[in-house]
């Protein structure tokens, strides 16, 4: 914005010139402040929308929500097939399991792919900034499954063409060939097994055998859908953890969760129970004397042989009622020697 003033300075009083100058600079300053306020307000709204989009995206990755934004895409020939385990019966089973799906022609026949909704909130530049648009864009996941019947796979001797077709049409995906075959052994099972082994070893194509029953096929698709949906969450969780923290995260069965200092005693007990001769009562007897591994290592450094003898003579307190004439159970020399060897050996290939 340019404002031009044409003033004859010779005939203008000084006071009038001063007032015009004062109001002019006040107008310029007010315009600048208004522009800065609008700009900051727009940036704050954009930042809020961006943060909300990130929160929504993280929420969509959680195991309880992620399956809502992943769908499987079935080739139209799968639903139209008359083979056992496929066709309309498979479609009914998929609907029973409440799996989100779509049917359309795919580049490869009898194929299944998976797609994920991006779910990004986009900021509109031509409309009100408070409005958001939920993107309905679906992106293909890197997983492809192709169905074959046992008869069709046995008749098709060109196994290489199957693998090349999958690698050509889906170059960046992981390929899986699913064979609808019964588990009963017959004369053709050896040929089928040879074909599946050739696909795995020679062409790097994973193979699965599933009974030709619609319920079994739908259950297989459900397991794949769940695994694909939870993959980003597990990958993000694995990347955020260090190598040591993974052992304390309680992600798998029989793991011990450690939060702060809570859980180290239970972890020490679980570690002792890994040895064949260490029962729960034996582990509790050792932990009562040595609450942590450092105490046991310090005792071995002072006098290892004397500590072995003392440990072998420790009594084990059994839970529940005991016979009156039963002798006290002790740790014994064998287990005491194994524990000493475990914590004092420097040979990584030693057998305990």
C-alpha positions in Angstrom: 0.0 0.0 0.0 1.4 3.3 -1.1 0.1 6.7 0.1 1.2 9.8 -1.7 0.8 13.3 -0.3 1.3 16.4 -2.4 2.1 19.3 0.0 3.3 22.8 -0.7 5.8 23.2 2.1 6.2 27.0 1.5 2.6 27.9 2.2 1.9 25.2 4.9 2.1 26.2 8.5 4.6 24.2 10.6 1.9 23.0 13.1 -0.3 21.6 10.3 2.6 19.8 8.8 3.4 18.3 12.2 -0.2 17.0 12.7 -0.2 15.4 9.3 3.1 13.7 9.9 1.9 12.4 13.3 -1.3 10.9 12.0 0.4 9.4 9.0 3.0 7.4 11.1 0.2 6.4 13.5 -1.8 4.9 10.6 1.3 3.0 9.3 2.0 1.6 12.8 -1.6 0.5 13.3 -1.6 -1.2 9.9 1.6 -3.1 10.8 0.2 -4.2 14.2 -3.0 -5.4 12.6 -1.1 -7.4 10.0 1.2 -9.0 12.6 -1.9 -10.0 14.8 -3.6 -11.6 11.9 -0.4 -13.5 10.9 0.2 -14.7 14.4 -3.5 -15.8 14.8 -3.3 -17.8 11.6 0.0 -19.4 12.7 -1.5 -20.4 16.1 -4.5 -22.0 14.5 -2.3 -23.8 12.0 -0.1 -25.1 14.9 -3.1 -26.3 16.8 -4.5 -28.1 13.9 -1.2 -29.7 13.2 -0.8 -30.9 16.8 -4.3 -32.3 16.7 -3.6 -34.1 13.5 -0.4 -35.7 15.1 -2.4 -36.7 18.2 -5.1 -38.3 16.1 -2.5 -40.1 14.0 -0.9 -41.5 17.1 -4.3 -42.6 18.4 -5.0 -44.4 15.2 -1.8 -46.5 15.6 -2.8 -48.0 19.0 -3.8 -51.7 18.9 -7.4 -50.9 19.9 -8.0 -48.4 17.1 -5.7 -49.4 14.3 -7.9 -52.1 12.8 -10.6 -49.5 12.0 -8.3 -47.9 9.5 -7.0 -51.0 7.7 -9.1 -52.9 5.1 -8.4 -55.9 3.0 -9.1 -55.7 -0.8 -10.3 -58.9 -2.4 -10.0 -59.6 -6.1 -13.5 -60.0 -7.6 -12.7 -63.5 -8.8 -12.3 -64.7 -5.2 -15.9 -63.9 -4.4 -17.1 -65.3 -7.7 -15.1 -68.5 -7.3 -16.8 -71.8 -6.8 -13.9 -73.4 -5.0 -14.4 -74.6 -1.5 -13.6 -72.0 1.1 -14.0 -69.1 -1.3 -17.0 -67.3 -2.9 -20.0 -65.8 -1.2 -19.5 -68.1 1.8 -16.1 -66.5 2.5 -17.7 -63.0 2.2 -20.3 -64.0 4.8 -17.6 -65.2 7.2 -15.6 -61.9 6.7 -18.7 -59.9 7.6 -19.2 -62.0 10.7 -15.7 -61.2 11.9 -16.4 -57.5 11.2 -13.4 -57.1 9.0 -13.4 -54.0 6.8 -13.1 -55.1 3.2 -13.6 -54.1 -0.4 -14.1 -56.1 -3.6 -12.6 -54.9 -6.9 -10.5 -56.3 -9.8 -6.8 -56.5 -8.9 -3.8 -56.8 -11.3 -3.3 -60.4 -10.3 -6.1 -62.9 -10.2 -7.2 -64.4 -6.8 -5.2 -61.9 -4.9 -5.7 -60.1 -1.6 -4.0 -56.8 -0.7 -4.3 -54.6 2.4 -4.8 -50.8 2.4 -4.4 -48.3 5.2 -6.2 -45.0 5.5 -3.7 -42.2 6.0 -6.1 -40.2 8.3 -4.3 -36.9 8.0 -6.1 -33.7 8.9 -5.4 -31.2 6.2 -5.7 -27.4 6.7 -7.8 -25.6 4.0 -6.1 -22.6 2.5 -9.2 -21.3 0.6 -11.7 -21.7 3.4 -12.0 -21.1 7.1 -8.9 -22.3 9.0 -11.0 -23.9 11.7 -12.4 -26.4 9.2 -10.7 -29.8 8.7 -10.8 -32.4 6.0 -10.3 -36.0 6.9 -8.4 -37.5 4.1 -10.0 -40.6 2.7 -6.9 -41.6 0.8 -6.1 -45.3 1.1 -2.5 -46.4 0.7 -1.5 -50.0 -0.1 0.5 -52.0 2.5 3.5 -54.0 1.5 1.7 -57.4 1.7 0.1 -59.5 -1.0 -1.6 -62.9 -0.8 -2.6 -65.1 -3.7 -4.9 -68.1 -3.4 -4.5 -71.4 -5.2 -6.3 -74.6 -4.9 -4.2 -77.8 -4.5 -5.4 -79.1 -7.9 -4.6 -75.8 -9.7 -1.1 -75.6 -8.2 -0.3 -79.2 -9.0 -1.4 -78.8 -12.6 0.5 -75.5 -13.0 4.1 -76.8 -13.5 5.5 -73.3 -14.2 6.1 -72.3 -10.6 8.6 -69.7 -11.8 5.9 -67.8 -13.6 3.8 -67.5 -10.4 6.7 -65.9 -8.5 7.7 -63.6 -11.4 4.1 -62.4 -11.8 3.9 -61.5 -8.2 7.3 -59.8 -8.2 6.4 -57.8 -11.4 3.0 -56.6 -10.3 3.9 -55.9 -6.7 7.7 -55.3 -6.7 7.9 -53.8 -3.2 5.5 -56.1 -1.3 6.0 -59.3 0.6 4.4 -62.2 -1.3 2.5 -65.1 0.2 0.9 -68.0 -1.7 -2.0 -69.6 0.2 -3.0 -73.1 -0.9 -6.4 -74.5 -0.1 -5.7 -78.1 0.6 -6.8 -80.7 3.1 -4.4 -81.8 5.8 -4.9 -85.5 5.0 -1.8 -87.1 3.4 -2.4 -88.6 -0.1 -0.5 -89.4 -3.2 -0.4 -85.8 -4.4 0.8 -84.3 -1.1 4.5 -85.0 -2.0 4.1 -83.0 -5.2 2.4 -80.2 -3.5 5.1 -80.1 -0.8 7.8 -80.0 -3.4 6.1 -77.1 -5.1 5.8 -75.1 -1.9 9.4 -75.7 -0.9 10.5 -74.5 -4.4 8.5 -71.3 -4.0 10.1 -70.6 -0.6 13.7 -71.5 -1.4 14.1 -70.6 -5.1 11.7 -67.6 -5.4 11.5 -66.2 -1.8 7.7 -66.5 -1.7 6.1 -67.4 1.6 3.6 -70.3 1.5 0.7 -71.2 3.7 -1.6 -74.2 3.6 -5.1 -73.8 4.9 -8.1 -76.1 4.9 -10.7 -75.3 2.1 -13.2 -74.0 4.7 -14.5 -70.5 4.6 -14.2 -70.1 8.4 -10.5 -71.1 8.3 -9.8 -68.8 5.4 -11.5 -65.9 7.1 -9.6 -66.5 10.3 -6.4 -66.4 8.3 -7.3 -63.1 6.7 -8.2 -61.7 10.1 -4.8 -62.7 11.6 -3.0 -61.0 8.7 -5.2 -57.9 9.0 -4.5 -57.6 12.7 -0.7 -58.0 12.3 -0.6 -55.5 9.4 -2.7 -53.0 11.4 -0.5 -53.2 14.5 2.9 -53.2 12.6 3.5 -49.4 12.8 2.7 -49.2 16.5 5.1 -52.1 17.3 7.8 -50.7 15.0 7.5 -47.2 16.6 7.6 -48.8 20.1 10.7 -50.8 19.2 12.5 -47.8 17.8 11.8 -45.7 20.8 13.3 -48.3 23.2 16.9 -49.0 23.7 18.4 -52.5 23.4 18.3 -53.0 27.2 14.8 -51.5 27.8 13.2 -54.1 25.5 14.0 -56.7 28.2 12.2 -54.7 30.8 9.1 -53.7 28.8 7.0 -56.9 29.6 6.1 -57.3 25.9 6.1 -61.1 25.8 5.0 -64.0 27.9 6.8 -64.6 31.2 8.5 -61.2 31.0 8.8 -59.1 34.2 7.7 -55.5 34.0 10.2 -53.1 35.7 9.1 -49.5 36.5 11.6 -47.5 38.2 13.0 -49.7 41.0 9.8 -51.8 41.3 10.1 -55.3 39.7 13.8 -55.9 40.1 13.3 -58.6 42.8 10.8 -60.3 40.6 13.2 -60.1 37.7 16.0 -61.6 39.8 13.6 -64.5 40.8 12.6 -65.1 37.2 16.3 -65.2 36.2 17.0 -67.9 38.9 14.0 -69.9 37.8 15.4 -70.3 34.3 17.8 -73.0 35.7 16.3 -76.5 35.7 17.0 -77.3 39.4 15.8 -73.9 40.8 12.2 -74.1 41.9 10.2 -71.2 43.4 11.2 -72.2 46.9 14.9 -72.5 46.0 14.8 -69.0 44.4 13.1 -67.5 47.5 15.8 -69.0 49.7 18.6 -67.5 47.6 16.8 -64.1 47.3 16.4 -64.0 51.1 20.2 -64.2 51.5 21.1 -62.2 48.4 18.3 -59.6 47.4 20.2 -58.8 44.2 22.8 -60.4 41.9 25.5 -57.9 43.0 25.4 -59.3 46.6 26.0 -62.8 45.3 28.9 -61.7 43.1 30.5 -59.8 45.9 30.3 -62.9 48.1 32.0 -65.0 45.4 34.8 -62.5 45.1 35.5 -62.6 48.8 35.6 -66.4 49.2 34.0 -68.5 46.4 34.6 -72.0 47.9 33.4 -71.1 51.3 30.3 -69.4 49.8 29.6 -72.6 47.8 29.6 -74.7 51.0 27.4 -72.3 52.9 24.9 -72.2 50.0 24.8 -76.0 49.7 23.8 -76.2 53.4 20.9 -73.6 53.2 17.5 -74.9 54.2 14.6 -74.6 51.8 11.3 -73.6 53.3 8.5 -75.5 51.5 5.0 -74.1 51.3 2.0 -76.0 52.8 1.9 -78.8 55.3 4.9 -81.1 55.5 5.3 -84.7 56.8 6.5 -84.9 60.4 9.4 -87.3 59.8 10.7 -85.7 56.5 14.2 -84.4 56.6 14.9 -80.7 55.9 15.5 -80.1 52.2 18.7 -78.2 51.3 20.0 -76.6 48.2 22.8 -79.1 47.8 26.3 -79.2 46.4 25.2 -79.8 42.8 23.0 -76.6 42.5 25.5 -74.5 44.5 28.3 -75.5 42.1 26.2 -74.7 39.1 25.3 -71.3 40.4 29.0 -70.6 41.1 30.0 -71.7 37.7 27.2 -69.6 36.1 28.4 -66.4 37.8 32.1 -66.9 37.7 32.8 -68.4 34.3 34.1 -66.2 31.5 33.6 -68.7 28.7 30.5 -67.8 26.6 30.3 -71.4 25.2 30.5 -73.1 28.6 27.7 -75.6 29.3 26.2 -75.3 32.8 
